[in-house]
Amino acid sequence: MILKNGYIILNNELVKKDILIEKNIIKAIEDNIDSKTEEVIDLNDKLVMPGLIDVHVHFREPGFEYKETIKSGTKASAKGGITTCMPMPNLNPVPDCKENLLKEMEIIKKDAVINCYPYGSVTIGEQGQERSKLEEFHDLVKAISDDGMGFNNMEILEAQMHLAKKYDIVIASHSEDFKYIKSKDPKGEIEAVKREIELAKQIGCRYHFCHLSTKESVDMVRKAKEEGYTNITCEIAPHHLVLNKTLVNLNANFKMNPPLREEVDRLACIEALVDGTCDCIATDHAPHSEFEKALDFVKAPNGIIGVETMFPLIYTEFVKTNIISLDRMLDLMVYNPIKVFKLPKRKLAVGEIADIAVFDINKCHTYSYGEIQSLSKNSPFIGRKLYGFNKLTIKDGEIIYNDLGGKNE
């Protein structure tokens, strides 16, 4: 297979190259590759990148298949140009022991169309009362989390931190103090981040903050990094970078946790994106049924889908506008996630596995309800005009998504 007339990112510049793939390996990246004996795909000046990595998704299976399944979630991810993801553990059963984790992994093996590295939980049932059986399954996961629930039993968290350090895996925190769960006051995130940073400094485990959303939180992570605590990392979701609380207007497709914050917080998140404080862009892809999202705003569940719009949002709002560079974009959505979570290497280079995504950065497209691959449709970005929608996804040398024949508007 030859991908012709695509642009790759080389030293922060777009450079036109052909790419030869044989079996599952990139065999050549050159100016003009002889195509006489190979299948040729003409990319017509689109951007070719390593497949994206999303370290924070909710695929709902097992337990909540009416919202999303491993199959539908990974297909939606493939549509978005994502070839590696990390599903969160708020499932039924929760992967808090080896037996439960293996149930999820069996479904992944059977149905996933992209690479999936599931989280284990930090506590039994994500209830915060008893630590999960990490000794049983540490060798099967890259990270553990109780995402959706904040850590409020510091004794249990400290014990799991010591084990996470021993086994060299990440603890990923949904930082939220229980005192503020109902009000969603930003103090809930700020106070939790403050105490967890101090504990992570003391113990030295690899500690990752999920979906940071406040100025104070990113400031604290920045300070920890400046002090040399490279074990402390964080992610920011696209919606906290492009939306603020003035847009909610009782529309449950704008309801998530952490919620949309003030404009000063959004700007602080962008600053963290620019200056290196933010390590990863992660979607917190959280599908819910249309029935659930149609409930009264207070009763509707938190969360929005995001795997199909991650790249277009970041490219349109921050790369096309020269707020971040092409290289920084690569780091945020490919190379830093690999580094933080010690995932298998993925790189657009000769000799590497062909995990590739092809994005149309030249034409604007309006994201529509009808094109959504996820089982759930709870996106605040329906109707938004964006550049950079994915057109072709290749995993292990095989095409898993192809929209090169589609029309843009």
BATIBA-671698 format. One line per field, with one value per residue (C-alpha): residue number from 1; residue in one letter; z, x, y. Coordinates in Angstrom, 1 decimal, always signed. Layout:
BEGIN
seq c(NUM	...) .
type c(A	...) .
w c(Z	...) .
u c(X	...) .
v c(Y	...) .
END
This chain:
BEGIN
seq c(1	2	3	4	5	6	7	8	9	10	11	12	13	14	15	16	17	18	19	20	21	22	23	24	25	26	27	28	29	30	31	32	33	34	35	36	37	38	39	40	41	42	43	44	45	46	47	48	49	50	51	52	53	54	55	56	57	58	59	60	61	62	63	64	65	66	67	68	69	70	71	72	73	74	75	76	77	78	79	80	81	82	83	84	85	86	87	88	89	90	91	92	93	94	95	96	97	98	99	100	101	102	103	104	105	106	107	108	109	110	111	112	113	114	115	116	117	118	119	120	121	122	123	124	125	126	127	128	129	130	131	132	133	134	135	136	137	138	139	140	141	142	143	144	145	146	147	148	149	150	151	152	153	154	155	156	157	158	159	160	161	162	163	164	165	166	167	168	169	170	171	172	173	174	175	176	177	178	179	180	181	182	183	184	185	186	187	188	189	190	191	192	193	194	195	196	197	198	199	200	201	202	203	204	205	206	207	208	209	210	211	212	213	214	215	216	217	218	219	220	221	222	223	224	225	226	227	228	229	230	231	232	233	234	235	236	237	238	239	240	241	242	243	244	245	246	247	248	249	250	251	252	253	254	255	256	257	258	259	260	261	262	263	264	265	266	267	268	269	270	271	272	273	274	275	276	277	278	279	280	281	282	283	284	285	286	287	288	289	290	291	292	293	294	295	296	297	298	299	300	301	302	303	304	305	306	307	308	309	310	311	312	313	314	315	316	317	318	319	320	321	322	323	324	325	326	327	328	329	330	331	332	333	334	335	336	337	338	339	340	341	342	343	344	345	346	347	348	349	350	351	352	353	354	355	356	357	358	359	360	361	362	363	364	365	366	367	368	369	370	371	372	373	374	375	376	377	378	379	380	381	382	383	384	385	386	387	388	389	390	391	392	393	394	395	396	397	398	399	400	401	402	403	404	405	406	407	408	409) .
type c(M	I	L	K	N	G	Y	I	I	L	N	N	E	L	V	K	K	D	I	L	I	E	K	N	I	I	K	A	I	E	D	N	I	D	S	K	T	E	E	V	I	D	L	N	D	K	L	V	M	P	G	L	I	D	V	H	V	H	F	R	E	P	G	F	E	Y	K	E	T	I	K	S	G	T	K	A	S	A	K	G	G	I	T	T	C	M	P	M	P	N	L	N	P	V	P	D	C	K	E	N	L	L	K	E	M	E	I	I	K	K	D	A	V	I	N	C	Y	P	Y	G	S	V	T	I	G	E	Q	G	Q	E	R	S	K	L	E	E	F	H	D	L	V	K	A	I	S	D	D	G	M	G	F	N	N	M	E	I	L	E	A	Q	M	H	L	A	K	K	Y	D	I	V	I	A	S	H	S	E	D	F	K	Y	I	K	S	K	D	P	K	G	E	I	E	A	V	K	R	E	I	E	L	A	K	Q	I	G	C	R	Y	H	F	C	H	L	S	T	K	E	S	V	D	M	V	R	K	A	K	E	E	G	Y	T	N	I	T	C	E	I	A	P	H	H	L	V	L	N	K	T	L	V	N	L	N	A	N	F	K	M	N	P	P	L	R	E	E	V	D	R	L	A	C	I	E	A	L	V	D	G	T	C	D	C	I	A	T	D	H	A	P	H	S	E	F	E	K	A	L	D	F	V	K	A	P	N	G	I	I	G	V	E	T	M	F	P	L	I	Y	T	E	F	V	K	T	N	I	I	S	L	D	R	M	L	D	L	M	V	Y	N	P	I	K	V	F	K	L	P	K	R	K	L	A	V	G	E	I	A	D	I	A	V	F	D	I	N	K	C	H	T	Y	S	Y	G	E	I	Q	S	L	S	K	N	S	P	F	I	G	R	K	L	Y	G	F	N	K	L	T	I	K	D	G	E	I	I	Y	N	D	L	G	G	K	N	E) .
w c(+0.0	-0.9	+0.6	-2.1	-2.0	+1.8	+4.0	+7.1	+10.0	+9.8	+12.1	+12.7	+9.0	+6.5	+4.0	+1.1	+1.1	-0.1	+2.4	+1.6	+3.9	+3.6	+5.9	+9.1	+8.8	+7.3	+4.7	+3.2	+3.5	+0.3	-2.2	-5.0	-4.4	-7.5	-7.5	-10.3	-8.2	-5.2	-4.2	-4.3	-2.1	-3.2	-0.2	-2.2	+0.1	+3.4	+6.7	+7.7	+11.3	+13.7	+15.0	+17.9	+21.6	+24.0	+27.5	+28.9	+27.4	+28.8	+26.6	+29.1	+28.5	+30.5	+32.3	+30.4	+26.8	+25.9	+26.2	+24.3	+23.6	+23.1	+19.4	+18.9	+21.0	+19.2	+15.8	+16.8	+17.9	+14.6	+12.8	+14.9	+13.9	+17.3	+17.2	+20.9	+23.9	+27.6	+28.8	+32.3	+35.0	+36.0	+34.7	+36.0	+37.2	+38.1	+37.2	+40.8	+40.7	+38.1	+37.4	+36.6	+34.6	+32.5	+31.6	+30.1	+28.4	+26.7	+25.2	+24.0	+22.4	+20.6	+19.5	+19.7	+16.3	+17.9	+20.7	+24.1	+27.5	+30.2	+33.6	+36.8	+39.7	+42.8	+45.2	+45.3	+43.2	+43.0	+46.4	+48.2	+51.2	+50.4	+48.0	+44.9	+44.5	+42.7	+43.5	+41.3	+38.1	+38.2	+35.3	+33.1	+33.3	+32.6	+35.2	+37.8	+38.5	+40.2	+37.5	+38.2	+41.9	+43.8	+46.3	+49.8	+51.8	+51.9	+53.8	+51.0	+48.3	+50.0	+50.3	+46.5	+45.7	+47.4	+45.4	+42.1	+42.7	+43.3	+40.2	+38.1	+37.0	+37.0	+39.3	+37.4	+39.6	+39.1	+41.7	+43.6	+47.3	+48.5	+50.3	+46.9	+44.9	+44.8	+44.3	+41.8	+43.3	+41.7	+45.2	+45.1	+42.4	+43.8	+47.3	+46.0	+43.6	+46.4	+48.8	+46.1	+44.8	+48.2	+48.7	+45.2	+46.0	+49.2	+47.8	+44.3	+42.4	+38.8	+39.4	+36.6	+37.0	+34.7	+33.0	+34.9	+34.6	+36.9	+36.9	+40.4	+39.5	+36.5	+38.4	+41.1	+38.6	+36.8	+40.1	+40.9	+37.5	+38.0	+41.3	+39.4	+40.2	+36.8	+38.2	+38.3	+35.0	+33.8	+30.9	+29.7	+27.7	+24.5	+25.9	+28.7	+26.2	+23.8	+25.9	+29.1	+31.5	+29.7	+27.0	+29.2	+29.1	+30.6	+27.6	+29.1	+26.2	+27.8	+31.2	+32.3	+35.4	+36.0	+34.6	+32.2	+34.2	+34.0	+31.1	+33.3	+33.8	+30.1	+29.4	+32.1	+30.5	+27.1	+28.8	+30.2	+26.7	+25.3	+28.0	+28.5	+31.8	+30.1	+29.1	+27.1	+25.4	+26.5	+25.6	+28.7	+26.1	+28.1	+26.2	+27.6	+25.9	+24.4	+26.9	+29.8	+28.3	+27.7	+31.4	+33.6	+33.5	+37.2	+36.8	+33.5	+33.8	+33.4	+30.3	+26.5	+23.7	+22.2	+20.3	+16.8	+17.4	+19.5	+16.6	+14.6	+17.7	+18.6	+15.1	+14.3	+17.5	+18.4	+15.4	+12.6	+14.7	+15.6	+19.3	+19.4	+16.8	+14.8	+16.9	+20.1	+18.7	+18.0	+21.6	+23.2	+21.2	+20.5	+22.1	+25.6	+26.2	+25.3	+27.6	+30.6	+30.5	+29.0	+26.1	+23.1	+20.8	+17.8	+15.3	+11.7	+10.7	+8.6	+10.5	+12.8	+13.0	+10.6	+12.9	+10.9	+10.6	+7.7	+8.4	+6.0	+7.2	+4.1	+4.0	+6.6	+7.6	+9.7	+12.4	+12.1	+14.2	+11.4	+11.1	+14.7	+15.1	+18.9	+20.1	+22.0	+20.4	+23.4	+21.8	+22.3	+19.0	+16.6	+14.0	+14.6	+11.6	+11.9	+10.0	+10.3	+10.3	+9.9	+6.5	+6.8	+9.8	+9.5	+12.4	+12.2	+8.4	+7.9	+7.0	+9.8	+8.7	+5.2	+4.3	+1.5	-0.9	+1.3	+0.5	+2.6	+2.8) .
u c(+0.0	+1.3	-0.2	+0.6	+0.5	+0.2	+1.9	+3.8	+5.1	+8.9	+10.7	+7.5	+6.9	+4.5	+6.5	+5.0	+5.9	+4.7	+4.5	+5.0	+3.4	+4.1	+2.2	+2.0	+5.3	+6.2	+8.9	+9.6	+8.8	+10.1	+9.3	+8.1	+7.7	+7.2	+3.6	+3.6	+3.2	+1.3	-2.2	-2.2	-4.3	-4.1	-4.4	-4.7	-2.6	-4.1	-2.1	-0.6	+0.1	+0.7	-2.6	-3.8	-3.9	-6.7	-5.9	-9.4	-12.5	-15.6	-16.8	-19.4	-19.0	-19.5	-22.6	-24.0	-24.0	-27.1	-24.8	-21.8	-19.9	-16.3	-17.2	-19.1	-16.6	-13.6	-15.2	-16.1	-12.5	-11.2	-13.4	-11.7	-8.2	-7.5	-5.7	-4.9	-7.2	-7.5	-11.0	-11.9	-13.1	-16.6	-18.2	-20.3	-18.4	-15.7	-12.3	-11.1	-9.7	-8.2	-11.4	-13.4	-10.6	-10.3	-14.0	-13.5	-10.3	-12.1	-14.6	-11.7	-9.9	-13.1	-14.6	-12.1	-10.9	-8.1	-5.6	-7.2	-5.4	-8.0	-7.6	-8.1	-9.8	-8.1	-10.8	-13.4	-16.4	-14.9	-16.6	-13.5	-13.8	-11.4	-8.5	-8.7	-6.8	-3.9	-1.5	-3.7	-3.8	-0.9	+0.8	-2.3	-2.8	-0.8	-2.8	-5.5	-8.2	-11.6	-12.6	-16.0	-15.2	-12.7	-10.2	-11.4	-9.9	-6.3	-5.2	-6.4	-5.0	-1.6	-1.5	-2.3	+0.3	+3.0	+1.9	+1.7	+5.2	+6.3	+4.7	+5.6	+2.0	+0.1	-2.6	-5.0	-7.1	-10.6	-9.8	-12.9	-13.5	-16.7	-17.8	-18.4	-20.0	-23.5	-22.4	-19.6	-17.7	-14.3	-12.9	-13.7	-11.1	-8.6	-8.5	-8.2	-5.4	-3.5	-3.6	-2.9	+0.1	+1.6	+1.1	+2.5	+5.6	+6.2	+5.7	+7.1	+4.6	+3.6	+0.5	-1.7	-4.5	-7.5	-9.4	-8.1	-10.4	-9.4	-6.7	-5.6	-5.2	-3.0	-1.0	-0.3	+0.8	+3.0	+4.7	+5.2	+6.9	+9.1	+10.2	+11.3	+8.5	+8.4	+6.2	+3.2	+1.4	-2.0	-4.4	-7.0	-10.1	-11.0	-14.2	-12.5	-10.2	-12.9	-16.1	-17.0	-19.9	-21.8	-22.7	-24.4	-27.9	-29.6	-28.6	-27.5	-25.1	-23.0	-23.2	-20.1	-17.9	-15.8	-18.3	-17.5	-15.8	-15.3	-13.4	-10.4	-10.2	-10.5	-7.7	-5.5	-6.1	-4.9	-1.8	-1.1	-1.5	+1.0	+3.7	+4.0	+2.2	-0.5	+1.0	-2.0	-5.2	-7.8	-11.5	-13.2	-15.5	-18.6	-21.6	-25.1	-28.4	-30.6	-33.3	-30.9	-29.7	-33.3	-34.1	-34.3	-30.9	-30.3	-31.1	-29.3	-26.0	-22.6	-20.6	-20.2	-18.8	-15.5	-13.4	-14.7	-14.0	-10.8	-8.5	-10.6	-11.2	-7.5	-6.4	-9.0	-8.8	-5.1	-3.0	-4.6	-4.6	-0.9	-1.5	+0.4	+2.8	+2.4	+5.1	+3.3	+0.1	+2.0	+3.3	-0.1	-2.0	+0.7	+4.1	+3.4	+0.6	+3.1	+5.6	+3.3	+1.6	+4.6	+2.5	+3.9	+5.8	+4.0	+5.8	+5.5	+9.0	+10.5	+10.5	+7.6	+4.2	+1.7	-0.7	-1.7	-4.4	-5.1	-6.7	-8.3	-6.9	-7.7	-11.5	-14.2	-16.8	-19.9	-20.1	-23.5	-25.8	-26.1	-22.4	-21.8	-20.5	-20.9	-24.1	-24.8	-25.1	-24.4	-22.1	-22.1	-20.3	-23.1	-23.4	-19.9	-17.7	-14.2	-11.1	-9.2	-11.7	-10.2	-10.5	-8.5	-7.3	-4.8	-4.1	-1.3	-1.2	-4.9	-7.5	-10.1	-11.8	-12.0	-13.9	-11.7	-14.6	-16.7	-17.6	-16.7	-18.6) .
v c(+0.0	+3.5	+6.6	+9.3	+13.1	+13.5	+16.0	+14.8	+17.0	+17.2	+19.7	+21.6	+22.0	+20.3	+18.3	+16.4	+12.7	+9.3	+6.4	+2.7	+0.2	-3.5	-5.9	-3.8	-1.9	+1.5	+0.5	+3.9	+7.6	+9.3	+12.0	+9.8	+6.1	+3.8	+2.7	+0.2	-2.9	-1.5	-0.4	+3.4	+5.7	+9.4	+11.6	+14.9	+17.0	+15.8	+15.7	+12.3	+11.7	+8.8	+7.5	+9.6	+8.4	+9.2	+8.2	+8.9	+7.3	+5.7	+2.8	+1.6	-2.2	-4.3	-3.0	-0.1	-1.2	+0.9	+4.0	+2.6	-0.7	-1.6	-2.1	+1.2	+3.2	+2.0	+2.5	+6.1	+6.5	+5.2	+7.7	+10.4	+9.2	+7.5	+4.2	+3.8	+4.5	+3.8	+3.0	+4.0	+1.5	+2.8	-0.3	-3.2	-5.2	-2.6	-4.0	-4.0	-7.5	-9.8	-11.7	-8.5	-7.0	-10.1	-9.9	-6.5	-7.6	-10.5	-8.1	-5.8	-8.7	-9.8	-6.4	-3.6	-2.2	-0.1	-0.7	-0.6	-0.5	-0.6	+1.0	-0.9	+0.8	+2.2	+1.0	-1.8	-0.8	+2.7	+3.3	+4.6	+2.3	-0.6	-0.7	-2.8	-6.0	-4.4	-7.2	-9.5	-7.4	-4.8	-6.6	-6.2	-2.4	+0.7	+2.7	+2.7	+5.3	+5.8	+8.3	+9.8	+9.6	+11.7	+10.3	+11.3	+8.5	+9.5	+6.4	+4.1	+6.4	+6.5	+2.7	+2.4	+5.1	+3.0	-0.1	+1.9	+3.1	-0.5	-1.8	+1.3	+2.2	+5.5	+6.6	+8.9	+11.1	+12.6	+15.3	+16.3	+16.9	+15.3	+18.5	+20.1	+17.3	+18.8	+22.4	+21.6	+24.6	+24.8	+24.6	+20.9	+20.4	+22.9	+21.5	+17.9	+18.7	+20.5	+17.6	+15.0	+16.9	+17.0	+13.2	+12.5	+14.6	+12.6	+9.1	+9.7	+7.5	+8.5	+10.6	+12.0	+14.5	+14.0	+16.8	+19.8	+22.7	+25.5	+28.2	+27.3	+23.6	+24.1	+26.7	+24.0	+21.4	+24.0	+24.8	+21.1	+20.6	+23.7	+22.2	+19.1	+16.6	+15.0	+12.2	+14.6	+15.0	+16.2	+16.3	+18.8	+18.0	+19.9	+21.2	+22.9	+24.6	+25.9	+26.3	+28.2	+28.2	+31.0	+28.5	+25.9	+27.5	+24.4	+22.2	+18.9	+18.3	+21.0	+19.3	+17.4	+16.9	+18.9	+21.4	+24.2	+27.0	+30.7	+32.3	+33.0	+29.2	+28.5	+30.9	+29.4	+25.9	+27.3	+28.8	+25.3	+23.9	+26.4	+26.4	+22.6	+22.3	+20.2	+16.8	+15.4	+16.2	+13.6	+13.6	+12.2	+10.6	+9.9	+8.6	+8.8	+7.9	+10.6	+9.7	+10.4	+13.7	+14.8	+14.7	+17.8	+19.5	+18.7	+15.0	+14.5	+12.7	+14.4	+13.8	+14.4	+12.4	+13.6	+11.1	+12.2	+15.9	+15.9	+16.6	+19.0	+21.2	+21.3	+21.9	+24.5	+26.5	+26.2	+25.1	+26.9	+30.1	+29.6	+29.3	+26.0	+24.5	+21.4	+19.7	+20.6	+19.1	+15.9	+15.8	+16.5	+13.8	+11.2	+11.3	+12.6	+10.1	+7.3	+8.8	+9.4	+6.0	+4.0	+2.8	+1.0	+3.4	+4.8	+7.0	+7.9	+6.6	+3.8	+0.5	+1.5	-0.2	+1.5	+3.2	+6.2	+8.8	+11.2	+14.6	+17.0	+20.3	+22.3	+22.2	+23.1	+20.5	+21.0	+18.2	+16.6	+14.4	+11.9	+11.1	+10.3	+6.7	+6.5	+4.9	+8.1	+11.6	+13.8	+16.3	+20.1	+20.4	+19.3	+22.1	+23.4	+24.2	+22.8	+21.9	+18.7	+15.9	+12.5	+10.7	+7.5	+5.4	+2.6	+0.3	-2.3	-1.8	-2.4	+0.2	+0.5	+3.7	+5.2	+8.4	+9.6	+9.6	+11.8	+15.4	+18.4	+21.6) .
END
